[in-house]
Amino acid sequence: MVGALVLAQRLIRNNLRIPIFFILSLSQPILYLVLFGQLFSRVTPLVTDRTHSYVEFLAPGMAMLAAMFGSIYSGIGTLADVDRGMFDRIITAPISRTSIAISYLLSTCFLVVLQASVILIVSALMGANPPGGLGGAFAVILIAVLAGIGFGAISNALAFATGQSDAIMPLLNFLTLPMMFLSTTMISAGMMPHWIKTAALFNPLSWSVSVARGAYTGVWTAQTSLFLVLMLGFCALAIFLMLAAFGRFLSRR
């Protein structure tokens, strides 16, 4: 684990040295928060779940969206290390191979914490007051990390499986928007068409939004607990797939 932390620090420094990716992955959720927060501010009864304003409803969803955008493309950065030859130098170091793979997830988690925190700060500046208090806001950040681990592991699994950023970029671009709109990110499940509501039940982004919103509002139900269990299972499966793909990737080198 110490080796993973050391390698993660290198990745974090690289990301902070060139922050354009961090800024771009954060700009879209902030834009949605500001624009949709104002656009639907007068139809609050139609879209909120026990929140006082649409911004309060939207804030945890945008935090999860930022986590997805900030982590689902992390495999591209992993392949950039491979292309630059940095990866070959890392695998010759006296560090466990598992730690190398985990380090990419740890660096993603750091960025997700920053992104979710910025979203919550912006929403607070727009007047959102989390009914769940500071504890609820802190829980949203932890859930964002969980989502980042799951989506980041899937991204790296695809990167290790294909070895080519050109192969995974179209797939990731194809997945992100449908996952966003087939979720409870911007509207409550009760106001969705039946088929979209059904699709949202199988969407990891929707699971994370529901859990984050439950923590943010202080309203925790049996369904929220179920979604949390599903999120944990999703992360465990994603990490397993990443490590399996990583092992095959190393065997080809």
N, C-alpha and C positions, 0 to 999 in steps of 0.2 A: 504493500500500500504506500510505503514511503516513496518508492520509485515512481508510482503513479502520480503522486502529488508533485514530485520534482518535474516530471514531464508535463504535467498540467500547467505548472507555473510558466514553463517555456511557451506553451500554446497561448496562455492568457496574455503574456507580454506581447506576443506577436499580434494577437487580435487588438490589443489596446494601442499598439504602435500604428496600426492601419485600421482605424475605427469605422471605416465606411460601411463594412458589412453589418456591424452592430447598429449603426444609424439607420441603414436601409430597412433592416428587419424590424426595427422599432417604429419607423415612421408610419407604416401603414396602419397598425393598431391605434396609434395616437390619432391619426387622421380620422379613422372610423369613430373613435371615442368622441372627438370634438364635433364632427359633422353629424353623425347619427344621434349623438346626445342632444344636439339642438333640434335636429329635424323632427324627431319623435317625442320631443319634450312635452307636447300637448296631448299625446295619446297614451300617456302613462298607464291608465287602467287596462289598456289592451295588451301590454307587453311585459308588465312587471310581475314578479312573484314576491309580494310582501316587501317591496322596497318603496321608498318615498319619492324617488325620481327615476327617470330612465337612465341617467348617468350612474346611479347606484346599481341599477340592474346590469348595466353594460360593463362596469369596471372589472369585475372578476372575469367576465368573458373575454375582454380585451387583454387581460393579463395572460390568460391561457393561449389566446391567439398569438401574442408576442412570443410566448414560450415555444409554440409550434414553429412559427416563422424563424425563430432564432436557433432552433435545433435541427429542424428537418433537412437543412442544407449542410449540416456539419460534415457529412461524408465527403462533400466537395473539398473542404479544407484538408481532410485526411488524404485524399488522392493528390492534393497539391504537394503535401509532404513527400509522397511517393515519387511524384514527377521530379521534384527538386533533388532527390537522392538523400534527403534527410532521414527518411524512413529506414533506409538500408543501414545508415550509421546507428540509428536507435536500436535496431534489433540485434546488433553486435555488442551492445552494452550489457553489463552484468545485471540485468533487470528481468524479472519474469515476463513472459510473453503476455500473460493476462493483464499485468500492470500497464503494459503499453496500450492495449486496447481500452482499458478503463480510463486512462489518462485523457483520452479524447472526450469521454463523457463528462469527466470532472471539469474540464475547461468549458464545456457547453453549459454545465450547471451554474458556473460563475456568471456567465453572460446572461443566463435566464434570470438569475436573482436580480441583476441590475435592471433588466428590461421590465420585469414585473413590478419592481419598486418604482420605476419611473412612471409606469402606467397608473399605479395607485396614487402617486403624488399628483400627477396631472388631474386625475379624477377628483382628488380632494380640493384642488385649486378651482375646479369647476363646481364645487359645492356638494360633492358626494360625502356623506357621513356614514361609514359602515355601521349598520345596526349591530353587527357582531363585535364592534369595538376594535381596539388595536390587536387583540388576540386573533380576531377574525381576519384582519388584514395580514397579519404575520402568517396565518395558516394558508392564505391565498398564495403567498410567496413559496411556501413549502410545497403546495400542490403544483405550482408552476414548475418547480424543480423536478417533481415526479413526472410531469408531462414531458419536460425536456429530456429526461433520461429515456423515456419510452420512444419518443420520436427521434432523438439523437441516435439511439441504438439501432433503430430500423434504418436510418440513413446510412450509418456506418456499415451495417450488415450488407446493404445494397452496394456500397462502395467496395467492400472487400470481395463481394461475390462477383462483381463485374470488372473491377479494376479500371474502369473508364468513367470519367465524369460526364462525357458526352452521352453515355448510355443511361445514366440515372437522372440527369437534369430534366429531360422531358417528362419522365415519370413523376418526379417530385412536383413539377409545375402542374401536372395534370391532377394530382391528388389534393393540393392545398385548398383551392377554391371550393370544390365539392365538399370537402370535409368541413369547411367553414359554414357553408350555407345549409348543409344537412346536419346542423347541430343547434343547440339552444344558445349559441353565442349571442345572438341579437334579438331573439324573440322566445317567449316562453313556449314550452311544449304544448300547452293547452290551446294555443292559437295557430298551431301548425296544421297543414293538411295531413290526413291520416298517414299517407305513404311516407311523407317526410318525417313525421313523428316516429314511425316504425324504423326508418333508416337511422335516425338519430340514436336509437337504442343500441346500435352496433358500431357507433362512431366513438373512438377513444377521445377525440377532442370534446365531444358532447359529454362524455363521462367526467372529464376533468372540469369542464365548465360547471356542471351540476354540483360537483363536490365543492369547488371553489365558491360558488354562489351560496351554497348551504353554510359554509364557514363564514363568509362575508356578511350574510344576513342574520346569522345565528339561528337559522331554521334548519334543523337536522332531522331527516326522516329516514325510514327504513330503506327507501329507494336510494337516498344519498349514500348510506352505508354500503349498499350493494354496488353502486357505481365506484366507490372507493376500492372495494375488493377487486372489481374488474380492472381498475387502473393498476393496482399492484400486480395482478396477473399479466396484464399487457406489458408492463415493464419487465417482469421476470422473463416472459417469452421473448421480448425484444432483445434483452441482454444475452439470452441463450443463443438466439439466432446470430447475433453479432459475433460472439465468441466462436461459434461453429464456423462462420464464414471467415473469420480471422485466421483460424487454424488452417483452413483450406488455402487461404491466400498465402500464408507462409510456406506451405508445402510446395507451392508452385514457384517459389523464388529460389 
